[in-house]
Amino acid sequence: MKIAFIGAGSVGFTRKIVADILSVRELRDVEIALMDIDGANLEMISNVLRRDIEANRHSAGGLDKVRLTKTADRRESLAGAKYIFCFARVGGLDAFALDVEIPLKYGVNQCVGDTLCAGGIMYGQRTIPVVRDICKDIKEVSAPDALFLNYMNPNAMNTWVANTYGGVQTLGLCHGVQHGHEQIANVLGLPLEEVDIVCAGINHQTWYIAVKHKGVDMRGKLLEGFQKHPEYSRQEKVRIDILERFGYYSTESNGHLSEYLPWYRKRLGEIDRWIDHSEWIHGESGGYLRYCREQRAKFDEEAKAYATMEPAVYTPENRSSEHGSYIIESIETGRVYRGHFNVINKGTIANLPPDCIVEVPGYVDRNGISIPRVGDLPAPCAAICNQSIAVQRLAVEAAVEGNPLKVKQAMLLDPLVGAVCNPPEVWAMADEMLKAEAQWLPQYR
């Protein structure tokens, strides 16, 4: 079996997923094919994984059949692959900076800028052509039953394109549901494994529509629990406000959620009321960009750290909660896995459009991925999601068609952009972003 990693130079994340996979004994007769266009990062992850595998060869056992390859050639890495992970960031930090800094000139204040709002829309314009190229290669050279496991943001847009325009079976994967689940168990004072949840919505706007402990509905205890929590009461003010006004807790971090809505970041003088500066993820303006720049500046230190840090330990106890390895394990062994995945709606959530990408519960076994029906989302949650889906659809069509008018319309309809900018400002901002990012936008040439 061959598993390809596109954008493998995302060193920490690639290392985590590989460790998860190799923690499963049945998955150790495998080729791990690493691909990245960044030679330094590709060399780093290759060296890190070789050292990890060697260190686990005796303790874990059965690693003699693990083969590690590296290449800058995407088709070479995809040839014969049954599973494809993608962590790529098209344009890197140079493009990401434009996603954040140009909108800020127009008053559009983003914490992250990789999913919706002006930054997420432009990120989609850069990424979608690459997703289509990857899908073309998968159809031509990968295994006939290849499964594309997409971790790239904007996740919903990329997963939409891969399935609908790329013709490749694709799951969008994210860890927001798991992280919020941990928070909920914390405020309830219960062990994580005893708190059962059902989430439904769209990526980064998914709602905990069921929270149960031994069959008892616990949603009524969440608001007081979050309001009294010593950390979350400071760090998750937007999420708690939404919980109070809408009745449902959202999966996504305070910083993320605040930029998908029209209410919390539209007046620059009020933003500090809703965010916490202890970590960027709680809403700092341009926080993720600052964090990423700091990490890039530490590249040499990071390389040295990876060379000397303790090897990863390939045991079930050390396995992360990321969905990827569990999906592969279930398809290959038949062990049933339940997670939350991004898939084409097809009526799963009845009051969202059938063609959009929803994040919903799913089950995996030897027969593949099975998605149960959720029914209607609560009306306020569906209303928020439907606004964002309209933006996603226009952004996807814009990227596929190379249509600058649809880029502008998507930005105008975006909740935060529309709350801050008038139509001429949106047109000017979109023009400036399209020109500034032209080198990564082949469909607009």
C-alpha positions in Angstrom: 0.0 0.0 0.0 1.2 3.5 -0.9 0.3 6.6 1.0 1.3 10.0 -0.5 1.8 13.2 1.4 1.5 16.4 -0.7 2.9 19.3 1.1 4.8 17.0 3.4 7.1 19.8 4.4 4.5 20.8 7.0 6.9 18.9 9.3 5.1 18.7 12.6 1.7 17.7 11.1 3.2 15.1 8.6 5.2 13.6 11.5 2.1 13.3 13.6 0.0 11.6 10.9 2.8 9.2 10.0 3.2 8.2 13.6 -0.6 7.6 13.8 -0.5 5.4 10.8 2.5 3.3 11.9 0.9 2.8 15.4 -1.4 0.4 13.6 0.3 -3.0 13.0 -1.8 -3.8 10.0 -0.7 -0.6 8.2 3.1 -1.2 8.4 3.5 -2.8 5.0 3.5 0.6 3.4 5.3 3.1 1.3 5.2 6.6 2.7 5.8 8.9 -0.3 6.8 12.4 0.8 6.3 15.3 -1.7 7.0 19.0 -1.3 8.4 21.8 -3.5 10.4 23.2 -0.6 13.6 21.2 -0.7 14.8 22.2 2.8 11.5 21.2 4.5 11.3 18.0 2.5 14.8 17.0 3.6 13.9 17.9 7.2 10.8 15.7 7.3 12.5 12.9 5.6 15.3 12.9 8.1 12.9 13.2 11.0 10.8 10.2 9.9 13.8 8.0 9.1 15.1 8.6 12.6 11.6 7.9 14.2 11.2 4.7 12.2 14.6 3.4 13.1 14.1 4.2 16.8 10.8 2.3 16.8 12.1 -0.6 14.7 12.7 -2.8 17.8 10.1 -1.5 20.3 7.2 -1.4 17.9 8.2 -4.3 15.7 7.0 -5.0 12.2 8.5 -1.8 10.7 10.9 -3.6 8.3 8.3 -3.3 5.5 8.0 0.5 5.9 9.5 2.3 2.9 10.1 6.0 2.9 10.5 8.0 -0.4 10.8 11.7 -1.1 10.4 13.7 -4.3 9.6 17.2 -5.6 7.6 15.5 -8.4 3.9 15.3 -7.5 3.0 12.7 -10.1 5.8 10.5 -8.9 4.5 10.6 -5.4 0.9 10.0 -6.5 1.7 7.0 -8.8 -0.1 4.0 -7.4 -1.1 5.7 -4.2 -4.3 4.5 -2.5 -4.5 7.3 0.0 -3.4 10.9 -0.5 -3.0 13.4 2.3 -2.6 17.1 1.3 -1.3 19.8 3.6 -0.1 22.2 1.0 -0.2 26.0 1.4 -0.2 27.6 -2.0 1.8 30.8 -2.1 3.2 30.2 1.4 3.5 33.1 3.9 4.2 35.7 1.2 0.7 35.2 -0.2 -0.9 34.7 3.2 0.4 38.1 4.3 -1.4 39.7 1.4 -4.6 37.9 2.4 -4.4 39.6 5.8 -2.7 43.0 5.2 -4.5 44.3 2.2 -8.0 43.8 3.7 -6.8 45.5 6.9 -6.2 48.7 4.8 -9.9 48.7 4.1 -10.9 48.0 7.7 -11.4 44.3 7.3 -9.8 42.9 10.4 -9.1 39.1 10.4 -7.5 36.9 13.0 -6.7 34.1 10.6 -8.0 34.7 7.1 -7.9 31.2 5.7 -11.5 30.1 5.4 -14.0 32.9 4.6 -13.8 36.7 4.6 -11.5 38.4 2.1 -8.5 36.3 3.0 -10.2 33.0 2.8 -11.8 33.9 -0.6 -8.4 34.8 -2.0 -6.8 31.7 -0.5 -9.4 29.6 -2.3 -8.5 31.4 -5.6 -4.9 30.3 -5.2 -5.5 26.8 -3.9 -8.4 25.6 -6.2 -6.3 25.4 -9.4 -3.8 23.3 -7.6 -6.5 21.0 -6.2 -7.8 20.5 -9.7 -4.3 19.6 -10.9 -3.8 17.2 -8.0 -7.2 15.5 -8.9 -6.2 15.2 -12.5 -3.0 13.5 -11.5 -4.8 11.2 -9.0 -7.2 10.1 -11.8 -4.4 9.4 -14.2 -1.7 7.7 -12.0 -3.0 6.8 -8.6 -4.9 3.6 -7.6 -8.4 3.3 -9.1 -10.0 3.5 -5.6 -7.8 6.3 -4.3 -9.1 8.4 -1.5 -8.1 12.0 -1.2 -7.8 13.2 2.4 -7.8 17.0 2.3 -6.5 19.0 5.2 -6.0 22.2 3.1 -7.9 25.4 3.9 -10.2 26.7 2.9 -11.3 23.2 3.6 -14.9 23.3 2.4 -14.0 25.1 -0.9 -11.2 22.7 -1.7 -13.3 19.6 -0.8 -16.2 21.0 -2.9 -13.9 21.4 -5.9 -12.1 18.1 -5.6 -15.4 16.2 -5.5 -17.5 18.2 -7.9 -15.0 19.5 -10.4 -12.1 17.1 -9.8 -14.1 13.9 -9.9 -12.1 12.3 -7.0 -13.6 10.9 -3.8 -12.5 13.4 -1.2 -13.0 13.8 2.5 -12.2 17.1 4.1 -10.7 16.6 7.5 -10.3 19.1 10.4 -9.8 18.8 14.1 -12.1 21.6 15.3 -14.8 19.1 16.4 -12.3 17.2 18.6 -11.0 20.3 20.3 -14.4 21.7 21.1 -15.4 18.2 22.4 -12.5 18.4 24.8 -13.7 21.9 26.0 -17.2 20.6 26.6 -16.1 17.7 28.6 -13.9 20.0 30.6 -16.7 22.5 31.5 -19.0 19.6 32.4 -16.3 18.1 34.6 -16.6 14.7 32.9 -14.2 12.3 31.2 -14.0 12.9 27.5 -15.0 9.3 26.6 -18.2 9.7 28.6 -19.4 12.7 26.7 -21.1 11.8 23.4 -21.5 14.6 20.8 -23.1 15.1 17.4 -21.8 18.0 15.3 -23.3 19.3 12.1 -22.9 22.3 9.9 -20.1 23.5 7.6 -16.4 23.4 8.3 -15.4 26.0 11.0 -19.1 26.6 11.5 -20.2 23.3 12.9 -22.6 23.1 15.8 -22.8 20.7 18.8 -26.5 19.8 18.3 -26.3 16.9 20.7 -24.2 16.7 23.9 -25.1 13.7 26.1 -23.7 11.9 29.1 -25.0 8.4 29.6 -28.0 9.3 27.4 -28.8 12.5 29.3 -28.9 15.8 27.4 -26.3 18.1 28.8 -26.7 21.1 26.5 -28.5 23.1 29.1 -25.5 23.1 31.4 -23.0 24.4 28.8 -23.6 28.2 29.1 -23.2 28.4 32.8 -20.2 26.0 32.6 -18.4 28.2 30.0 -19.3 31.4 31.7 -17.8 30.2 35.0 -14.7 28.5 33.5 -11.5 30.3 34.6 -9.9 30.2 31.2 -12.7 29.7 28.6 -14.7 32.6 30.1 -11.8 34.9 29.0 -10.6 33.2 25.8 -13.9 32.2 24.1 -16.1 35.3 24.5 -17.4 35.2 21.0 -18.3 31.5 21.2 -20.0 32.0 24.6 -22.0 35.0 23.2 -23.2 32.9 20.3 -24.0 30.0 22.7 -26.1 32.4 24.8 -27.9 34.0 21.9 -28.3 31.0 19.6 -28.4 28.1 22.1 -25.6 26.1 20.4 -21.8 26.0 20.9 -19.6 26.2 17.8 -16.6 24.1 17.0 -14.3 26.8 16.0 -11.9 28.9 18.0 -12.8 32.4 19.2 -10.5 34.0 16.6 -11.8 32.0 13.7 -15.5 32.3 14.6 -15.2 36.1 15.1 -14.2 36.7 11.5 -17.0 34.6 9.9 -19.8 36.7 11.5 -20.7 40.4 10.9 -20.9 41.5 14.6 -17.6 41.2 16.5 -14.8 42.7 14.3 -16.5 45.4 12.3 -15.6 48.3 14.7 -11.9 48.4 15.4 -12.4 50.1 18.8 -14.6 47.3 20.0 -12.5 44.2 18.9 -10.6 44.0 22.2 -13.9 43.5 24.0 -14.3 40.1 22.3 -10.8 38.7 22.1 -8.0 37.6 24.4 -4.4 38.2 23.8 -2.9 35.3 25.7 -2.7 33.3 22.4 -3.2 34.3 18.8 -6.0 31.8 18.4 -8.3 33.7 20.7 -8.7 36.5 18.2 -5.6 38.7 17.9 -5.7 40.9 14.8 -3.5 39.1 12.2 -2.6 36.7 15.0 -2.0 33.6 12.9 0.2 35.5 10.4 2.3 36.8 13.2 2.7 33.3 14.6 3.6 31.8 11.2 6.2 34.5 10.6 7.8 33.8 14.0 7.9 30.1 13.2 9.5 30.7 9.8 12.1 32.9 11.5 13.0 30.0 13.7 13.5 27.5 10.9 17.2 26.8 11.6 16.4 26.4 15.3 13.5 24.1 14.4 15.8 22.0 12.2 18.2 21.6 15.1 15.4 20.8 17.5 14.0 18.0 15.3 17.5 16.6 14.9 18.0 16.2 18.7 14.5 15.8 20.1 13.2 12.4 21.4 11.9 10.2 18.5 8.1 9.8 18.3 6.8 6.6 19.9 4.6 4.4 17.7 2.1 3.0 20.1 -1.7 3.2 20.3 -1.4 5.2 23.5 0.4 8.0 21.7 -1.9 8.1 18.7 -3.5 11.6 18.1 -7.2 12.3 17.6 -6.7 13.3 13.9 -9.1 11.4 11.7 -6.7 10.4 8.9 -5.1 7.2 10.3 -8.4 5.9 11.7 -10.1 6.2 8.3 -7.3 4.2 6.6 -7.4 1.6 9.5 -11.1 1.1 9.1 -11.1 0.7 5.4 -8.1 -1.7 5.5 -9.1 -3.8 8.6 -12.9 -3.4 8.9 -12.7 -1.9 12.4 -15.5 0.7 12.6 -14.6 4.3 13.2 -16.9 7.2 13.9 -15.8 10.7 13.2 -16.9 14.0 11.7 -16.1 14.5 8.0 -16.6 17.1 5.3 -18.6 15.6 2.5 -21.1 16.7 -0.3 -24.4 17.3 1.5 -26.8 15.4 -0.7 -29.6 16.0 1.8 -27.7 15.0 4.9 -28.6 18.3 6.4 -32.0 19.0 5.0 -32.1 22.8 5.3 -28.7 23.4 3.6 -28.1 23.2 -0.2 -27.6 19.6 -1.5 -24.4 20.5 -3.4 -22.5 22.2 -0.6 -19.9 20.7 1.6 -21.1 19.9 5.1 -19.3 18.7 8.2 -21.3 15.8 9.7 -20.9 12.5 11.6 -19.7 9.6 9.5 -18.8 5.9 9.9 -16.0 4.1 8.2 -15.4 0.3 7.7 -14.4 -2.0 4.8 -17.3 -0.8 2.8 -16.0 2.8 2.8 -17.6 5.9 4.3 -21.2 5.9 5.4 -23.0 9.2 6.3 -26.2 9.1 8.3 -28.9 11.7 7.8 -28.9 14.6 10.3 -32.2 16.3 9.3 -32.7 20.0 9.8 -30.1 22.1 11.6 -31.6 24.5 14.2 -32.9 27.5 12.2 -30.4 30.1 13.5 -27.4 27.8 12.9 -28.7 27.0 9.4 -29.1 30.7 8.7 -25.5 31.4 9.6 -24.2 28.5 7.5 -26.3 29.4 4.5 -24.8 32.9 4.4 -21.3 31.4 4.3 -22.3 28.7 1.7 -23.4 31.4 -0.7 -20.0 33.0 -0.3 -18.2 29.7 -0.8 -20.2 28.8 -3.9 -19.4 32.1 -5.6 -15.7 31.8 -4.6 -15.5 28.3 -6.0 -17.1 29.3 -9.3 -14.8 32.3 -9.5 -11.7 30.2 -9.1 -12.9 27.5 -11.6 -14.0 30.1 -14.2 -11.3 32.7 -13.5 -14.1 35.2 -13.0 -13.1 38.4 -11.2 -16.7 39.6 -10.9 -17.6 36.6 -8.9 -14.6 37.1 -6.6 -16.0 40.6 -5.9 -19.5 39.4 -5.4 -18.3 36.8 -3.0 -16.5 39.4 -1.0 -19.5 41.8 -1.0 -21.7 39.0 0.3 -19.2 37.9 3.0 -20.7 38.8 6.4 -17.7 40.6 7.8 -16.6 42.3 4.6 -20.1 43.5 4.0 -20.4 44.9 7.5 -17.3 47.0 7.1 -17.0 48.0 3.4 -19.3 49.6 0.9 -19.5 48.2 -2.7 -16.9 50.5 -4.3 -14.5 49.7 -1.4 -15.0 45.9 -1.9 -14.4 46.3 -5.7 -11.1 48.2 -5.0 -10.0 45.8 -2.4 -10.6 42.8 -4.6 -8.8 44.4 -7.5 -5.8 45.1 -5.3 -5.7 41.6 -4.0 -6.0 40.0 -7.5 -3.2 42.1 -8.8 -0.9 41.6 -5.8 -1.4 37.8 -5.9 -1.3 37.4 -9.7 1.7 35.1 -9.7 -0.4 32.4 -7.9 -3.5 32.9 -10.0 -3.0 31.2 -13.3 -6.8 31.1 -14.1 -6.8 35.0 -14.2 -4.0 35.6 -16.6 
